[in-house]
């Protein structure tokens, strides 16, 4: 009996002294953005999918708090912009106090205003959804700075225009309608700078966010354009893609082709040459994984971007305008005919307004 009691006591001692299994860490990530643009939703989805693919799953070992600051892009008065600035500042102060494991900033304004305070608080920052890293304090297109890194939507415009020239060798003059939004203006500047070397001429027209696009298109048509090129610009997505719909009607009536420098936003373009938003988000996710799981310092990670451009051709839309795309080009481009696009009734299930 005494031996049995001793054995039980020994077992209890062994069990009590055995180390308890370590509880899995829950990582806290703050996401901050201005506006609920659909492109930002696609980037956010790509970011979360990359984390999940690497074992960081919401509700298990990942807690994500996403803040979307509202801003009316059609009526962006100085007073409204100032209000957004103060909202960003308040959120950044809150995040710095709460000290999450990582902050994801989406877009240039948020990243510009958040970078210094977040990194000063010792919180790793990953940015995304911006095309020009230098404008948020990066040392170069591939090197950020102390405490931060990210992914960019920057695209090689020289290569993009080379692809367009290959697809439409007979088109020499393009029209571009764009807003005064800073990201769009920079995009257009890149096109204008690289156009002459590609043997292309670009005529541009600037509109306000609330303007209709048709009058601008007619002005460009009168100036002798042969096709329309669409830059990355939130103007085309406002009012349920009103400008995009008008552009497609203009294309059908004039039989003038449309080339887009963004993907999945237009119904009727014959060619998309672009960087994919979900890929950009996934690249930011890969940076976050290395920081959270491997303990990498943000400044040790290069700023990343999609390697190569996505090229999608819609031969059906081209033929409806009497245009035959070169067979050699179609062999290398992805066919877009069967893919639902924004503005298409088949794409009604796509997320709207970017609210996650």
N, C-alpha and C positions, 0 to 999 in steps of 0.2 A: 504493500500500500504506500509505504514511504517512498519507494522507488518510482511509483506511478505519479505521485504528487511532484517529486523532483523533476520528472520528465516534462510534466505540464508546465511547471514554473520555467524550465529551460526554454521550452517552445515559446512561451509568452515573452521572455527576455529577448529571444532572437527576433521575433516579429516586431516588437516595439523598437528595437535598435536598428532595424532595417530602414534604409532611406526611403522616404515616400517618393513616388514618381513625380518628376518635375511637372508643374502645371504649365501648359503651353501659353506663351506670351501672346497677348492681344495688342496688335499694333494700331495706333490711332493716327489717322490721316485726315487732314483738313484740306478741302478743295474750295477755292475761291475764284469766282468769275463774275463778269458784268454781262448782262443780257442772257437770254436763253436761246441764242441762235442755234439752229439745227446742227451746224458744223461742230459746235462745242459739245453737243450731245454725242455725236459720233466719236469725237476724240475721247470723251469721258468713257464711253462704252469700251473703246479699245484699251484704255488705261486699266479699267477694272478687269477686263478679260485677261490681260497679261498678268496681272497680280494673281488672279484665280488659277491660271495655268501654272503658276509657280508656287502654289500652295497657300496663298494668302486669300482667304475667303471671308466675305462679310457674314457676320453672325457666328463665325467660328473663332477665327484668330485675327480678324480685321474689323475695325470700326471706322467708317468713313462719314464725316460730317461735311456736307456740301452746301455752300452758301452761294446763291445767285442774286446779285444785286440788280434790281430792275433799272432799265434805262430806255427811254423812248427815243429811238434813233431817228424817227421822223421829225421830232420836235426837240432837237438837242440844243436848246438855248444854253447860254453861259451859266445861268442860274441852275439849270438842271445838271450840267456838267459839274458844277461846284458841289451840288448835293451828292452826286455820285462819289466825288473825291472824298468828302467827309464820311460817307458810308464805308468806303474802302478803308480809310484810316481807322475808323472805329472797329471794323472787323479784324484788321491787322493787329491792333492793340489787344483785342480779346485773344486772338490766337497766340500772340507772344506770351501772354500771361498763362494760358492753359498748357503751353508747351507740349504739343502733340509730337509724335515721332517723325512726322514729315508733313510738309505743306506742298500741295500742287496748285500753282497759279496758272490760270488759263487766260491768255490774251495779254497784249502789251500794257494797257493801263494798269491792270492789277499787278503785274509783275514789276513794273517800274516803281509803283508806290509801296509794294510789300517787301521788296528784296532786302533793303538795308535793315529794317527793323526785325524781320524774321531771322536773317542770318546773324545779326548782333545778339539775338536771344539764344543762339546756338542750335537753332532748329534747321535741319536740312531742307532746302527748297529746290523743287523741280518745277521748271516752267514748261509750258507747251502752248500750242495754238497761236504762235506768232512767227512771222516770216523773216524778221530782221533782228537777230540776237544782239547786234551792236547797240540797238536802241534801248535795250534793258541793261546795259552795262557789261556785256560780254566782251572779252578781249579780242575775239575773232569769231568767225563762223563756227569754229569747232571748239573753242576754249571759252569757258564762262569766267568764273572767278571764285574767290573764297566763299565757301558755304552754299554754293548753288550750281546747278547744271540743268539740262533740259533737252527737249526735242523741238525742232523747228520745221515749219512748213515751207522753208525757203526752197525755190526751184531754180534749176539752171535754165535761165531764159534763152540763152544762146542755143542750147540743145532743144528746147521746146519749139523755137521758131524754125529750127532745121527740120524737125519732124513735120511741122505744119507745111513747110515748103515742099517736102517730099510728097505729102498727101494731096496737096492742091498746087501743082506746079504752074498752073495757068493764072493763079490769083496773085496779084502783086500789091493791091491796095485794100487795106482793111479799115473799117471804122470801129471805134471803141467808145462806148458810153459808160461813164463812171461817175461816182459821187465824190465828194470832197473828203470822204473817210480816209484817214491817213494811211492805213494799210493798203487800200485800193490805189491811192495816188502813187505810193511807192512801187506797187506792182506795175502800174502803167509806165512809170519812169523807166523801169527795167526793160519793158517792151520797146519803148521809144529809143533807148540807148542801143539795144541789140538789133533793132529792125534793119538799119542800113546794111550791116554786114551780111544779113540774110537775104538782101535784095528785096526787102519789103518796105512799103510805105504805110504809115499809120496816121489816120486822121481821127482826132479825139473830140469829144464833147462832154463837158462837165455838167451834171445836173444836181439839184438838191434832192434830198432823200424823199421829199413829198411830191416831186415832179413826176409826170407821166413820161414814158420813154419814147413814145411814137413821134412827137415833134422833133426830138433830137435825131432819131433815126432817119427821118425824112430830110433833115438838113444834110446829114452825111451822105445820103443817097444822091442828093442834088450836087454834092461835091465830087461825085464820081467813084465812090467805094464799090468794090466788087464782092465783098463779104464782110461779115461782122465778127469781131472777136470779143469774147466776154471775159473780163478780168475777175479776180477774186474780189467780190464787193458785196457787202450785206444788202445793198440797195435792191438787188435782184430778188431777194427773198422776202421783202416787206409786202404787207397787204396780201398774204397768201400767194406770193410769187406773181404779183400783178405785172411787174416789168418783164419777167421771163415769159409770161403768157402773151403779152403784147408783142414781144420780140419774135416769138414763134409765129404769130399771125402775120407779122410783117414779112418774115422769111417766106411763108407760103404764098403771099400775094405777089411779092417781088421776085420769087425764086432765087433769093439770095442766100447762100449758105451761111451757117453759124458755126463757129469754132469756139469751144469753151476751154478756159484754163482752170476750170474746177470740174469736179465730177458729180454726177447724180443730182444736178440741180435743174437741168433744162430738158424739156420735152421738145425734141426736134433738132438738136444740134447734130451735125454729121460727124464731128470729131471732138473728143475730149483729150487734152494733154494736161496732166495734173499730178499733184501729190495727193495721196489718199489720207483722209482725216483719221480713219480708224488705225491706219498704220502709224501715223504720227502719235496718236494716243498710246498705242502699244509700245512704241519706243520710249515714251516717257515712263510707262509702266516698268519697262526693263531697267531703267535707271533707278526707279523706286525700289525694285526688288533687290538690287545690288546694295543699296544704302541700308535697307531695313534688315535683310537676311544675312548679308555678308559683312556689314559694318563698313562699307566703302565710304570714303569722304567724298562729298559731292564734287569738290574741285578736282578730284582725281579722275573724274569721268568726263569724257569729251561730250560736247553738244552733238546730238545725233540727228540725222535726217534720213528720209527714205532714199535708198540707193536706186538711182534710175527713176524715170518718169513712167507713170501709168498712161498708156495710150489705148483709147477705146474708139472704135469706128462704128458708125451706124450706116451701113451700106444701103439699107432700105430707105432711110431718110434722104440720103444722097441721091439715090435714083429718082425719088419723087420730085427732086429739083432739077433733074436732067444731068446729074453729075455722076460719073463713073470713077470711083476711087481706084488708083493703080493696084493691080493684082499683087505686086510684090509688097506693097504697103499693107494690104489686107492680110497677108500671110504673117506679118509680125504684130499687128494690132489685135487687141481683144475685141470680139464682136459685142456690140452693145444692144443689138436689136431685141434680144430676149430679156434684158434686165429692166425691171421697173425703175422709173426715175421720178424725182420730185416733180409734181405737176401732173403726173400721169395717174388716172383713176386707179390703176393697178397698184399704186404705191400708197394708197390711203392709210394702210396700216402702219406706215412709218411714223416714228416719233415726231411730235410737233413741238416747236418752241423751246426745245432743249431742256425741259424741266424733268429731272430724274427723280 
